[in-house]
Amino acid sequence: MNTKEINELATWTAAEIRRTVLQEGRLFDAAGEDIVREYVRACLIPWQHGEKISVELCAKIADEIFSRRQNETQTQAEVRNAMLILGSKFPAFVADNQRERDAEAAQIAATLPAIKA
């Protein structure tokens, strides 16, 4: 993923989270959506740089962003909850994605002819 793709995915994810929360009849303001967008982006960047993603890392990122930006939103509880839920699921998503990439790479490698020196 490049920077543009990370930004697009973060924007889409935050918008979908806000839409879902609003459909459930709860409040979630635009500032909260922006906070979640920053959080998603901040989780994706280390993953793309090969860092090990854990629940602890996601919680640390959430704490840093929320402590800095919590006064920007009127829906603090919903925003914080969205960040914690997303952070608890993100490491499993990363692990599944890496398994798929590894399997695809192994399959491609198996079909390539051997290189003779």
NUNURO-191193 format. One record per residue: residue in three letters; x, y, z of N, C-alpha, C in turn. Coordinates in nm, 4 decimals. Example, Ala and Ser with C-alpha at 12.3 -4.5 7.8 and 13.67 -1.06 7.14 Angstrom:
BEGIN
- ALA 1.3190 -0.5690 0.7800 1.2300 -0.4500 0.7800 1.3200 -0.3300 0.7800
- SER 1.2850 -0.2250 0.7080 1.3670 -0.1060 0.7140 1.2900 0.0030 0.7870
END
This chain:
BEGIN
- MET 0.0834 -0.1185 0.0000 0.0000 0.0000 0.0000 0.0875 0.1242 0.0000
- ASN 0.0507 0.2181 -0.0807 0.1220 0.3452 -0.0784 0.0445 0.4440 0.0094
- THR 0.0973 0.5635 0.0239 0.0358 0.6638 0.1109 -0.1053 0.6980 0.0665
- LYS -0.1255 0.7102 -0.0623 -0.2589 0.7427 -0.1138 -0.3587 0.6322 -0.0778
- GLU -0.3199 0.5073 -0.0955 -0.4090 0.3955 -0.0633 -0.4384 0.3889 0.0864
- ILE -0.3374 0.4144 0.1680 -0.3577 0.4156 0.3134 -0.4577 0.5243 0.3511
- ASN -0.4401 0.6432 0.2951 -0.5317 0.7538 0.3245 -0.6737 0.7230 0.2784
- GLU -0.6875 0.6639 0.1610 -0.8206 0.6287 0.1103 -0.8871 0.5231 0.1975
- LEU -0.8114 0.4214 0.2373 -0.8673 0.3171 0.3228 -0.9056 0.3724 0.4594
- ALA -0.8225 0.4584 0.5147 -0.8524 0.5191 0.6447 -0.9782 0.6055 0.6363
- THR -0.9906 0.6821 0.5301 -1.1085 0.7670 0.5114 -1.2343 0.6825 0.4957
- TRP -1.2269 0.5787 0.4140 -1.3420 0.4912 0.3922 -1.3823 0.4209 0.5218
- THR -1.2842 0.3675 0.5942 -1.3125 0.2956 0.7188 -1.3791 0.3869 0.8205
- ALA -1.3261 0.5068 0.8387 -1.3838 0.6009 0.9353 -1.5262 0.6391 0.8961
- ALA -1.5503 0.6616 0.7676 -1.6847 0.6960 0.7215 -1.7823 0.5813 0.7455
- GLU -1.7375 0.4583 0.7205 -1.8234 0.3417 0.7428 -1.8546 0.3216 0.8916
- ILE -1.7560 0.3447 0.9755 -1.7791 0.3328 1.1204 -1.8817 0.4370 1.1633
- ARG -1.8638 0.5599 1.1177 -1.9591 0.6659 1.1541 -2.0985 0.6316 1.1043
- ARG -2.1091 0.5865 0.9808 -2.2392 0.5505 0.9229 -2.3065 0.4414 1.0044
- THR -2.2309 0.3414 1.0428 -2.2848 0.2307 1.1209 -2.3340 0.2779 1.2571
- VAL -2.2548 0.3595 1.3236 -2.2936 0.4100 1.4553 -2.4198 0.4947 1.4446
- LEU -2.4267 0.5801 1.3434 -2.5445 0.6639 1.3241 -2.6687 0.5808 1.2922
- GLN -2.6522 0.4736 1.2141 -2.7649 0.3862 1.1815 -2.8203 0.3175 1.3058
- GLU -2.7345 0.2962 1.4033 -2.7782 0.2348 1.5279 -2.8446 0.3348 1.6212
- GLY -2.8590 0.4590 1.5747 -2.9279 0.5604 1.6519 -2.8419 0.6320 1.7548
- ARG -2.7112 0.6139 1.7449 -2.6205 0.6823 1.8376 -2.5558 0.7991 1.7662
- LEU -2.5003 0.8902 1.8418 -2.4359 1.0085 1.7855 -2.2896 0.9808 1.7553
- PHE -2.2410 1.0419 1.6477 -2.1008 1.0304 1.6080 -2.0738 1.1477 1.5164
- ASP -2.0044 1.2487 1.5654 -1.9869 1.3707 1.4879 -1.8717 1.3608 1.3874
- ALA -1.8644 1.4618 1.3013 -1.7616 1.4639 1.1963 -1.6215 1.4691 1.2554
- ALA -1.6045 1.5388 1.3670 -1.4734 1.5436 1.4315 -1.4328 1.4045 1.4797
- GLY -1.5289 1.3301 1.5296 -1.5023 1.1926 1.5718 -1.4605 1.1052 1.4550
- GLU -1.5253 1.1259 1.3409 -1.4879 1.0519 1.2208 -1.3433 1.0834 1.1823
- ASP -1.3047 1.2093 1.1936 -1.1680 1.2480 1.1601 -1.0675 1.1867 1.2572
- ILE -1.1032 1.1776 1.3834 -1.0156 1.1146 1.4825 -0.9968 0.9666 1.4496
- VAL -1.1060 0.8990 1.4150 -1.0976 0.7577 1.3784 -1.0163 0.7410 1.2504
- ARG -1.0326 0.8319 1.1549 -0.9533 0.8260 1.0317 -0.8042 0.8342 1.0625
- GLU -0.7675 0.9265 1.1503 -0.6265 0.9385 1.1890 -0.5782 0.8104 1.2573
- TYR -0.6630 0.7518 1.3397 -0.6272 0.6288 1.4106 -0.6042 0.5135 1.3121
- VAL -0.6944 0.4970 1.2183 -0.6793 0.3889 1.1200 -0.5497 0.4086 1.0421
- ARG -0.5263 0.5310 0.9989 -0.4032 0.5620 0.9250 -0.2798 0.5320 1.0107
- ALA -0.2852 0.5712 1.1369 -0.1714 0.5492 1.2269 -0.1478 0.4011 1.2533
- CYS -0.2490 0.3187 1.2428 -0.2315 0.1735 1.2582 -0.1792 0.1095 1.1295
- LEU -0.2215 0.1612 1.0159 -0.1804 0.1031 0.8878 -0.0343 0.1314 0.8540
- ILE 0.0136 0.2477 0.8884 0.1500 0.2865 0.8501 0.2556 0.1935 0.9103
- PRO 0.2542 0.1651 1.0411 0.3562 0.0732 1.0938 0.3451 -0.0668 1.0323
- TRP 0.2232 -0.1102 1.0061 0.2030 -0.2417 0.9454 0.2684 -0.2454 0.8080
- GLN 0.2499 -0.1415 0.7300 0.3102 -0.1370 0.5978 0.4616 -0.1269 0.6027
- HIS 0.5155 -0.0794 0.7142 0.6609 -0.0721 0.7300 0.7181 -0.1991 0.7935
- GLY 0.6335 -0.3011 0.8073 0.6806 -0.4307 0.8537 0.6848 -0.4485 1.0045
- GLU 0.6303 -0.3549 1.0800 0.6298 -0.3692 1.2254 0.5274 -0.4736 1.2680
- LYS 0.5543 -0.5375 1.3793 0.4605 -0.6342 1.4359 0.3445 -0.5575 1.4976
- ILE 0.2241 -0.5908 1.4576 0.1049 -0.5219 1.5065 0.0429 -0.6062 1.6176
- SER 0.0189 -0.5423 1.7299 -0.0409 -0.6102 1.8446 -0.1531 -0.5250 1.9007
- VAL -0.2335 -0.5861 1.9841 -0.3399 -0.5129 2.0522 -0.2790 -0.4008 2.1363
- GLU -0.1647 -0.4290 2.1978 -0.0980 -0.3288 2.2814 -0.0540 -0.2071 2.1992
- LEU 0.0029 -0.2313 2.0802 0.0447 -0.1211 1.9945 -0.0764 -0.0385 1.9517
- CYS -0.1841 -0.1064 1.9128 -0.3055 -0.0345 1.8718 -0.3631 0.0455 1.9880
- ALA -0.3599 -0.0105 2.1083 -0.4096 0.0618 2.2257 -0.3230 0.1836 2.2551
- LYS -0.1926 0.1688 2.2387 -0.1008 0.2812 2.2616 -0.1278 0.3932 2.1615
- ILE -0.1479 0.3571 2.0355 -0.1782 0.4565 1.9329 -0.3111 0.5248 1.9640
- ALA -0.4116 0.4459 2.0029 -0.5432 0.5018 2.0366 -0.5325 0.5992 2.1532
- ASP -0.4590 0.5604 2.2562 -0.4423 0.6477 2.3733 -0.3774 0.7801 2.3348
- GLU -0.2731 0.7735 2.2526 -0.2016 0.8943 2.2133 -0.2922 0.9878 2.1335
- ILE -0.3606 0.9332 2.0351 -0.4465 1.0165 1.9503 -0.5647 1.0707 2.0298
- PHE -0.6273 0.9847 2.1091 -0.7463 1.0284 2.1822 -0.7115 1.1316 2.2891
- SER -0.6003 1.1140 2.3559 -0.5633 1.2119 2.4590 -0.5346 1.3486 2.3972
- ARG -0.4822 1.3485 2.2767 -0.4491 1.4724 2.2079 -0.5718 1.5383 2.1447
- ARG -0.6693 1.4590 2.1016 -0.7794 1.5137 2.0217 -0.9177 1.5000 2.0838
- GLN -0.9282 1.4479 2.2048 -1.0591 1.4200 2.2617 -1.1484 1.5431 2.2760
- ASN -1.0898 1.6595 2.2931 -1.1698 1.7804 2.3098 -1.2286 1.8325 2.1787
- GLU -1.1917 1.7709 2.0679 -1.2430 1.8140 1.9380 -1.3814 1.7571 1.9079
- THR -1.4209 1.6529 1.9781 -1.5463 1.5849 1.9479 -1.6444 1.5961 2.0640
- GLN -1.7712 1.5967 2.0280 -1.8769 1.5950 2.1285 -1.9238 1.4519 2.1562
- THR -1.8698 1.3555 2.0815 -1.9102 1.2151 2.0953 -1.7909 1.1314 2.1403
- GLN -1.7298 1.1728 2.2476 -1.6071 1.1093 2.2954 -1.6244 0.9601 2.3230
- ALA -1.7312 0.9227 2.3886 -1.7498 0.7816 2.4253 -1.7606 0.6933 2.3017
- GLU -1.8360 0.7379 2.2030 -1.8521 0.6585 2.0811 -1.7218 0.6490 2.0027
- VAL -1.6495 0.7582 1.9970 -1.5218 0.7598 1.9243 -1.4226 0.6664 1.9921
- ARG -1.4105 0.6792 2.1213 -1.3178 0.5942 2.1971 -1.3555 0.4468 2.1816
- ASN -1.4837 0.4179 2.1898 -1.5310 0.2803 2.1748 -1.4969 0.2263 2.0355
- ALA -1.5191 0.3074 1.9324 -1.4873 0.2653 1.7958 -1.3387 0.2354 1.7807
- MET -1.2552 0.3199 1.8396 -1.1106 0.3003 1.8310 -1.0686 0.1723 1.9021
- LEU -1.1263 0.1463 2.0182 -1.0890 0.0263 2.0935 -1.1350 -0.1010 2.0234
- ILE -1.2545 -0.0984 1.9672 -1.3038 -0.2159 1.8939 -1.2175 -0.2416 1.7716
- LEU -1.1920 -0.1368 1.6964 -1.1078 -0.1507 1.5777 -0.9686 -0.2014 1.6150
- GLY -0.9116 -0.1462 1.7211 -0.7788 -0.1875 1.7659 -0.7729 -0.3308 1.8133
- SER -0.8829 -0.3803 1.8679 -0.8840 -0.5194 1.9144 -0.8925 -0.6178 1.7976
- LYS -0.9459 -0.5734 1.6841 -0.9618 -0.6603 1.5678 -0.8493 -0.6461 1.4652
- PHE -0.7790 -0.5352 1.4681 -0.6785 -0.5080 1.3662 -0.5637 -0.6095 1.3646
- PRO -0.5084 -0.6509 1.4794 -0.3993 -0.7499 1.4735 -0.4399 -0.8818 1.4060
- ALA -0.5631 -0.9272 1.4280 -0.6096 -1.0501 1.3625 -0.6223 -1.0284 1.2117
- PHE -0.6706 -0.9110 1.1724 -0.6799 -0.8772 1.0305 -0.5423 -0.8811 0.9656
- VAL -0.4441 -0.8226 1.0333 -0.3076 -0.8190 0.9822 -0.2522 -0.9610 0.9685
- ALA -0.2732 -1.0434 1.0686 -0.2225 -1.1813 1.0646 -0.2870 -1.2592 0.9500
- ASP -0.4179 -1.2456 0.9322 -0.4867 -1.3137 0.8218 -0.4347 -1.2656 0.6872
- ASN -0.4164 -1.1357 0.6745 -0.3664 -1.0790 0.5511 -0.2261 -1.1300 0.5200
- GLN -0.1411 -1.1389 0.6216 -0.0039 -1.1864 0.6007 -0.0034 -1.3341 0.5603
- ARG -0.0904 -1.4147 0.6210 -0.1000 -1.5561 0.5815 -0.1400 -1.5683 0.4347
- GLU -0.2367 -1.4870 0.3920 -0.2789 -1.4899 0.2520 -0.1650 -1.4488 0.1589
- ARG -0.0909 -1.3458 0.1966 0.0227 -1.3019 0.1152 0.1291 -1.4104 0.1072
- ASP 0.1599 -1.4735 0.2199 0.2614 -1.5785 0.2223 0.2184 -1.6978 0.1373
- ALA 0.0915 -1.7352 0.1456 0.0415 -1.8476 0.0660 0.0475 -1.8152 -0.0825
- GLU 0.0106 -1.6939 -0.1182 0.0164 -1.6516 -0.2576 0.1603 -1.6496 -0.3080
- ALA 0.2529 -1.6019 -0.2264 0.3940 -1.5982 -0.2652 0.4489 -1.7396 -0.2819
- ALA 0.4109 -1.8307 -0.1942 0.4567 -1.9690 -0.2045 0.4026 -2.0347 -0.3309
- GLN 0.2771 -2.0045 -0.3625 0.2165 -2.0612 -0.4829 0.2866 -2.0083 -0.6087
- ILE 0.3166 -1.8821 -0.6119 0.3867 -1.8234 -0.7266 0.5279 -1.8808 -0.7364
- ALA 0.5952 -1.8911 -0.6230 0.7317 -1.9450 -0.6227 0.7346 -2.0900 -0.6716
- ALA 0.6311 -2.1669 -0.6382 0.6264 -2.3066 -0.6800 0.6090 -2.3201 -0.8314
- THR 0.5509 -2.2228 -0.8944 0.5271 -2.2329 -1.0400 0.6404 -2.1739 -1.1230
- LEU 0.7324 -2.1016 -1.0598 0.8448 -2.0424 -1.1326 0.9515 -2.1473 -1.1601
- PRO 1.0137 -2.1400 -1.2760 1.1221 -2.2352 -1.3047 1.2450 -2.2031 -1.2180
- ALA 1.3219 -2.3053 -1.1943 1.4436 -2.2869 -1.1160 1.5429 -2.2025 -1.1951
- ILE 1.6203 -2.1253 -1.1252 1.7201 -2.0389 -1.1889 1.8534 -2.1120 -1.1874
- LYS 1.9149 -2.1207 -1.3036 2.0450 -2.1862 -1.3136 2.1545 -2.0803 -1.3113
- ALA 2.2547 -2.1060 -1.2361 2.3653 -2.0083 -1.2251 2.4645 -2.0233 -1.3341
END
